[in-house]
Amino acid sequence: MQTLTVGLAERSYSIHIGSGLLSRADLLLPHLPHKMAAVVTNTTVAPLYLEPLRTMLQSNGVETIPIILPDGEEYKNAETLGLIYDALLTHRCERNTPLIALGGGVIGDMTGYAAATYLRGVPFIQIPTTLLAQVDSSVGGKTGINHPLGKNMIGAFYQPQLVLADIATLNTLPDQELRAGIAEVIKYGLIRDLPFFEWLEQNMEKLLVRDAEALQYTIARSCQNKAEVVAADERESGERALLNLGHTFGHAIETGMGYGVWLHGEAVAAGTIMAVDLSHRLGWISEQDVTRTRHLFECAGLPVISPALDISPTRSAEKYLQLMGLDKKVVGGKMRFVLLKAIGHGVVSGDVPEELLRQTLEACVAHG
């Protein structure tokens, strides 16, 4: 097991990474002093991991309240969030009752937001079971739900007390979900960690066949990168915005296509290619850098062409621009993009000529 720390003074917390951690009562019990917890999961994860977790906790005197939600990005909304509140209120959960998020990014985001808002704040613990959640969404305290007009537009910064990343849970992860998580892994190499990007170029096949050593290294390296960024800029006033590489375009894909049609990581992959293409059009990176980045995503089995949002290329571009205008990084009505000055050097820029942006949309979006 490896343990990392997200350094946030009195709100600092540990990220434990290793195999078989779901059975480690010693890691969870210090955070459950009142011997009660609500476990939020979904219909896919519950049959796999809910009962082993509950049995382990109950054998140590911890009573658990299971809350099982429907599975899918399309359920990351206010209606489903209400199911969590309903269960907490029905069982008269108090301020000292932690919520345990057992699942992927959707479960983690919704559970964290419920914890931030129920009784104005209760503790919560992240037990991510997808690669994407283990390397990204479980760390850093971003919580929230989607709105029909925009992804993750309603939420709160609310840090967990603990992150428990059990690599063994990835053995049951579908290949498509594994690849989607790799999109967020590649992001760290592109924005701030060139040696990691180069390691991924050499070791992508090991990740795809779920080599345990390669997975543990990947998760730990990704979490270390994110922990450093979050410790320096918890509420995304500066450097943390770099973690959104590909997300402005990617969120437009998810919203425009309908939540759940593309996996989040797939949309981020295609969105990252657009960000890299735009960086090249600005003269910041070479054509070789674009090709190199595209090749790594292709090796991971991820999409490098974005979907059209309308039958007409012109209307599709307008739809992208409209949806990107709702992004959380918009300041003073002006879109801000995470772009690359080089592989391993990300920047945030609001100075992007619309003509170049439209050229990127024309070049990177599928039509016909």
Secondary structure, DSSP 8 states (H G I E B T S, - for coil): -EEEEE--GGG-EEEEEESSGGG-HHHHGGG-TTSEEEEEEETTTIIIIIHHHHHHHHTTT-EEEEEEE--SGGG-SHHHHHHHHHHHHHTT--TT--EEEEESHHHHHHHHHHHHHGGG---EEEEE-SHHIIIIITSS-EEEEEETTEEEEEEEE---SEEEEEGGGGGGS-HHHHHHHHHHHHHHHHHH-HHHHHHHHHHHHHHHTT-HHHHHHHHHHHHHHHHHHHHH-TTSSSGGGGGGTTHHHHHHHHHHH-TTSS-HHHHHHHHHHHHHHHHHHTTSS-HHHHHHHHHHHHHTT---SB--SSSSHHHHHHHHHHHHTTSTT-BTTB--EEEEEETTEEEEES---HHHHHHHHHHHB---
